[in-house]
Amino acid sequence: MTLAARPLTALAALAFLATSSLGIAAARAESIDTTATEAYVLDFDTGAVLLDKNAETQIQPASLSKLMTVYLLFEALKKGEVKLDDSFPVSKEAWALNEGSTMFVGIGSQIHVEDLIRGIIVQSGNDACLVVAEGLAGTEEAFVERMNKKAKELGLNDSQFDNPHGLEDPKQLMTAHDVAWLAHHLIADFPEYYHYFSEKEFVFNGIKQGNRNPLLYKDPTVDGLKTGHLSISGYSVAVSAKRDGRRIITVLIGTHSMQERSDEAAKVLDWAFREYDNYTVAKAGSVLADAPVWMGQEATVPLAVGKDLLVTLPRAAHDKLTAKAVFDGPIPAPITAGQEVGKVVISVPGMADMEVPLVAGKEVPKLGFFGRMFASLKHYIGGGA
């Protein structure tokens, strides 16, 4: 049985955490183009994809690779395997890794984990990445195995790592999609450590270096994450901003200069916040329909959503939203509260339908023996109507 579509009033936005498995898409607002060769824009709370430009194309991610190194370090901290004031030794190999950005580690020295975090995030130190890799896993090769294993666990199926820092390597590959979702995981999984991404400078060994993320200096709503550059893949950035309680993650790859990278990221972020917003279609427990019950002690059961239903829509389209409950009925008893019994299909012109499970709003026990006999007799006398 399918209930007729009916409009639902969008309530005040109430965010809930969703992952890439949610499968909610966003309607397209006023389109935007970017000079980046690959781009991916993600609403943090709903998982809605606002922009996808070649986001499944594998590229060498440069220093965006460091996000995975940081993820594994944050994970070790959260599990209690290391502490911020623990120290890792600097090997000859790490000291000699002075290509590209560097933290300027001293050979044979011991560096606190918290300093290494800042050395990677703020200073983008390739040497700091190798110190962390060897400190956590013993060898760079063993750490790379952890990186690839974690990528699979997080669903980053188009990512492949061959080093912890992102220096040019044809075996080191990611997509804009995977970078964005890795950023999402960093923010969602480690809120207690995410603040390091917003630090603008760090002094180590008497050398002060500024954060490579230019948007931290020009937009107070930006609080992360990372930039990168290789001649083969251009200038890239993964940036996150939070405005009025709503967070957007933007990944751009393949811009032609640092200035263009900064300008394009700012432009795309402003577009995402301006053209889209989040709307609560229904709150957890809200009854959207009543379904008939077969052989139950109640004639009907309320159908509700199990958690707040938040969707990302163009601002100009939210009042065109309709929803319908879809289920096979009558629903046979017994029914337990919270049991999935159908789905709500949300439709907005110009976008793919969104489907969210409907659950039973209360328990409906099965009729006893004589009750079932009476119900069956009534059904057959009524001709099955």
C-alpha positions in Angstrom: 0.0 0.0 0.0 1.2 3.5 -0.8 -0.2 6.5 0.9 -0.7 9.6 -1.3 2.0 12.2 -1.3 1.5 15.0 1.1 3.6 18.1 1.8 5.5 18.3 5.0 6.4 21.6 6.6 10.1 22.2 7.0 10.9 23.0 10.6 13.9 24.8 12.1 17.1 23.1 11.2 18.3 20.5 13.7 21.6 18.8 12.7 22.3 15.1 13.0 25.5 13.3 12.0 25.2 11.3 8.7 27.9 9.4 6.8 28.4 8.8 3.1 26.2 5.7 3.4 23.1 7.8 4.1 22.6 8.3 0.3 20.9 11.7 0.5 21.5 13.9 -2.5 20.9 17.6 -2.7 18.8 19.4 -5.3 20.9 21.5 -7.6 20.7 25.2 -6.9 22.2 27.9 -9.1 25.2 26.2 -10.8 28.8 27.2 -10.2 31.9 26.5 -12.1 35.4 26.4 -10.8 38.8 26.4 -12.5 39.8 23.4 -10.3 40.0 20.2 -12.4 38.4 18.2 -9.6 36.0 19.5 -7.0 33.7 18.0 -4.3 31.5 20.0 -1.9 29.9 18.2 1.0 27.4 19.3 3.7 28.8 17.9 6.9 25.5 17.2 8.7 23.5 15.6 6.0 26.1 14.1 3.7 24.5 16.0 0.8 26.8 16.5 -2.2 26.5 20.1 -3.4 29.1 19.9 -6.2 30.8 17.0 -7.9 33.3 17.8 -10.7 35.4 14.8 -11.7 35.4 13.8 -8.0 36.1 10.1 -8.7 39.3 10.9 -10.7 42.4 9.6 -9.0 45.2 12.1 -8.7 48.4 12.4 -6.7 47.1 14.2 -3.6 50.3 15.9 -2.4 50.1 17.1 1.2 46.4 16.2 1.4 47.8 12.7 2.1 48.9 14.0 5.5 45.3 14.0 6.6 45.5 10.2 6.8 48.7 10.4 8.7 47.0 12.8 11.2 44.0 10.5 11.3 46.1 7.5 12.5 47.9 9.7 15.0 44.6 11.1 16.4 43.3 7.5 16.6 46.3 6.3 18.5 45.8 9.2 20.9 42.1 8.5 21.4 42.8 4.8 22.1 45.4 5.7 24.7 48.3 4.1 22.7 50.2 7.4 22.9 49.9 10.6 24.8 50.4 14.2 23.7 53.5 14.5 25.9 55.1 11.3 24.6 58.1 11.7 22.4 59.2 10.0 19.2 62.8 9.7 18.1 64.1 11.3 14.8 65.8 8.8 12.6 68.5 9.6 10.1 66.0 9.0 7.3 63.5 11.5 8.8 66.2 14.1 9.4 67.4 13.7 5.8 63.9 14.2 4.4 64.2 17.9 3.7 62.5 18.0 0.3 59.5 20.3 0.2 57.9 21.6 3.4 59.8 20.7 6.6 59.6 21.0 10.4 63.4 21.1 10.7 63.7 18.1 13.0 67.1 17.4 14.5 68.8 14.0 13.9 68.7 11.8 17.0 66.4 14.2 18.9 63.1 13.3 20.7 60.0 15.3 19.7 56.8 15.5 21.6 53.7 14.1 19.8 51.9 17.4 20.2 54.7 19.2 18.5 54.6 16.7 15.7 50.9 17.3 15.2 51.6 21.0 14.8 54.6 20.2 12.6 52.4 18.3 10.2 49.2 20.4 10.3 50.6 23.9 10.6 54.1 23.5 9.0 53.2 20.7 6.6 56.5 19.0 7.6 57.3 15.9 5.5 60.0 15.1 8.0 57.4 15.2 10.8 55.2 12.7 9.0 58.1 10.2 8.8 58.8 10.6 12.5 55.2 9.9 13.3 55.1 6.9 10.9 58.2 5.3 12.4 57.1 6.2 15.9 53.7 4.6 15.6 54.5 1.6 13.3 58.2 1.1 13.6 58.9 1.6 9.8 57.5 3.7 7.0 56.4 0.5 5.2 54.4 -0.8 8.2 52.7 2.6 8.6 51.7 2.8 4.9 50.1 -0.6 5.4 48.0 0.9 8.2 47.1 3.9 6.0 45.8 1.6 3.3 43.9 -0.6 5.8 42.3 2.4 7.4 41.3 3.8 4.0 39.3 0.7 3.3 37.7 0.8 6.8 36.6 4.3 6.2 35.2 3.5 2.7 37.9 5.5 0.8 37.9 2.9 -1.9 39.8 5.0 -4.5 42.7 5.9 -2.2 46.1 4.2 -2.3 49.0 5.3 -0.1 52.7 4.6 -0.6 54.2 7.2 1.8 53.0 9.2 4.8 53.7 12.7 3.5 52.5 13.0 -0.1 55.7 13.7 -2.0 55.4 12.8 -5.6 54.8 9.1 -6.1 52.8 7.5 -8.9 51.5 4.9 -6.4 50.1 7.6 -4.1 46.5 8.2 -5.3 43.3 9.8 -3.9 40.1 11.4 -5.3 38.4 14.6 -4.3 35.6 12.5 -3.0 37.9 10.5 -0.7 39.7 13.6 0.5 36.4 15.2 1.5 35.1 12.1 3.4 38.5 11.7 5.1 38.1 15.3 6.3 34.6 14.5 7.4 35.9 11.6 9.5 38.6 13.7 11.0 36.1 16.3 12.2 33.5 13.8 13.3 35.8 11.2 14.9 38.2 13.5 16.8 36.5 16.7 17.8 38.8 17.0 20.8 41.8 17.3 18.5 40.4 19.1 15.5 41.3 22.5 16.9 44.9 22.0 15.8 43.8 22.6 12.2 42.8 26.2 13.0 46.2 27.2 14.5 47.8 29.9 12.3 51.5 29.5 13.3 53.9 27.3 15.1 57.5 27.8 16.3 59.9 24.9 16.4 63.6 24.9 16.8 63.4 28.7 16.9 61.8 28.8 13.4 58.3 30.3 13.1 56.1 29.0 10.2 52.6 30.0 9.3 49.8 27.7 8.4 49.7 26.9 4.7 45.9 27.3 4.6 45.3 30.9 3.4 41.6 30.9 4.2 42.3 30.8 7.9 43.6 34.3 7.6 40.8 35.8 5.4 37.6 34.0 6.7 37.0 33.6 10.4 34.5 30.8 9.8 37.2 28.6 8.3 38.8 26.2 10.8 40.7 23.7 8.7 42.1 21.6 7.0 45.0 21.3 4.5 46.6 22.5 1.3 48.8 20.6 -1.1 50.8 21.1 -4.3 52.6 19.0 -6.8 53.5 20.0 -10.4 51.7 17.0 -11.7 48.4 17.6 -9.9 48.4 21.4 -9.3 47.4 23.3 -6.2 44.8 21.7 -4.0 43.0 22.4 -0.8 40.6 20.6 1.6 38.8 23.4 3.6 36.1 23.3 6.2 34.0 26.3 7.4 31.1 26.6 9.9 28.6 29.3 9.6 25.5 29.7 11.8 25.9 26.1 13.0 26.2 24.6 9.6 29.5 23.1 8.3 30.6 22.7 4.7 33.6 20.8 3.4 35.1 21.8 0.1 37.9 20.0 -1.8 39.5 21.6 -4.9 42.3 20.0 -6.8 44.1 21.2 -9.9 44.1 25.0 -9.6 47.0 26.8 -11.2 48.4 29.0 -8.4 48.2 29.6 -4.6 46.1 32.7 -5.3 43.7 30.9 -7.6 43.4 28.1 -5.1 42.5 30.6 -2.3 40.1 32.6 -4.5 38.3 29.5 -5.9 37.9 27.9 -2.4 36.4 31.1 -1.0 34.1 31.5 -4.0 32.8 27.9 -3.8 32.3 28.0 0.0 30.3 31.3 -0.2 28.2 29.7 -3.0 27.4 26.6 -0.9 26.3 28.6 2.1 24.4 31.1 0.0 22.5 28.8 -2.2 21.7 25.8 0.1 20.4 25.4 3.6 19.4 22.5 5.9 15.8 21.8 6.8 14.3 19.5 9.3 11.5 17.7 7.6 10.5 15.6 10.6 11.8 15.1 14.1 12.5 11.8 15.7 9.2 10.1 16.6 7.1 12.3 14.5 4.1 10.3 13.1 3.9 10.7 9.4 1.1 8.1 8.7 -1.0 5.3 10.2 -0.8 1.8 8.7 -3.5 -0.9 9.0 -2.5 -3.9 11.1 -3.3 -7.6 10.3 -4.2 -9.8 13.3 -3.1 -7.2 15.8 -4.6 -5.9 19.1 -4.7 -2.5 17.5 -6.3 -1.7 14.1 -3.5 0.6 13.0 0.1 1.4 13.9 1.7 4.9 13.7 4.6 5.2 11.3 7.4 7.5 12.4 11.0 8.4 11.6 13.6 7.0 13.9 15.8 10.1 14.1 15.6 13.7 13.1 15.2 13.9 9.3 17.5 16.7 8.0 17.8 17.4 4.3 19.9 19.9 2.4 17.9 21.9 -0.2 18.3 25.0 -2.4 16.9 27.9 -0.4 14.5 28.5 -3.3 13.2 25.0 -3.4 12.4 24.0 0.2 8.8 25.0 0.1 8.2 22.6 -2.9 9.1 19.5 -0.8 6.6 16.7 -0.6 6.7 13.4 1.1 4.8 10.1 1.0 4.8 7.0 3.2 5.3 3.7 1.4 4.7 0.3 3.0 3.2 -3.1 2.3 0.0 -3.4 4.3 -1.8 -4.5 6.3 1.3 -5.0 8.4 1.1 -8.4 10.2 1.3 -8.4 14.0 3.2 -8.7 16.3 4.9 -5.4 15.7 7.7 -4.1 17.9 8.2 -0.4 18.6 11.1 0.8 16.3 10.6 -2.0 13.8 11.3 -0.9 10.3 8.0 -1.2 8.4 8.3 1.1 5.4 9.9 4.2 4.1 9.2 7.8 3.5 10.0 9.1 0.0 10.9 12.8 -0.1 10.6 14.6 -3.5 11.7 18.0 -4.6 11.5 19.1 -8.3 14.9 18.8 -10.0 16.5 16.4 -7.6 16.6 12.6 -7.0 14.1 11.2 -4.5 15.4 10.6 -1.0 14.3 7.5 0.9 14.4 7.2 4.7 13.2 4.2 6.8 9.9 4.4 8.6 9.5 2.6 11.9 6.6 1.5 14.0 5.8 4.2 16.6 4.6 1.7 19.2 4.2 -2.0 19.9 1.2 -3.9 18.6 0.8 -7.4 20.1 -0.7 -10.2 18.1 -4.3 -11.1 18.7 -5.0 -14.2 20.8 -6.4 -17.4 19.3 -10.1 -16.5 19.5 -9.3 -13.0 18.4 -7.6 -14.3 15.3 -10.5 -16.6 14.6 -13.0 -13.7 14.8 -10.8 -11.5 12.6 -10.5 -14.2 10.0 -14.2 -14.9 10.0 -14.9 -11.2 9.7 -12.4 -10.9 6.8 -13.9 -13.8 4.8 -17.5 -12.6 5.4 -16.5 -9.2 4.2 -15.0 -10.7 1.1 -11.4 -9.8 1.9 -12.1 -6.1 1.8 
